[in-house]
């Protein structure tokens, strides 16, 4: 087992999830497209109220790039983790990539239940100018 398998277990190849990412015909299954550790896109200024106006849609887990390398285990295991927050993950489309801004625990919980997609609100920064401060 490599160090990456122990440190970031949710990006480790796992059966029945993901799709072929290798061009040479080898099958490699992954949960997320990539694991990042920061938000590479510009500040969008969306508040919780702004996010709530975006209708949720299904997004494949293997299309998502995470913006966090670590997950608080208590957030993953808490039955009421979304009680005070949005029920849907927040995803930002920027330069053709889908970045999981909020809801890593929801996405990982979906993967643990062998689901390949998660319902998320998708903010498209490719098609709309960024807002300066939410209202």
Buried (B, 14 or more C-beta within 10 A) or exposed (E): EEEEEEEBEBBBEBEEBBEEBEEEEEEEBBBBBEBBEEBEBEEBEBEEEBBEEBEBEEBBBBBBBBBBBEBEEEBBEEEEBBEEEBEBBBBBBBEEBBBBBBBBBBBBBBBEEEEBBBBBBBBEBEEEEBBEEEE
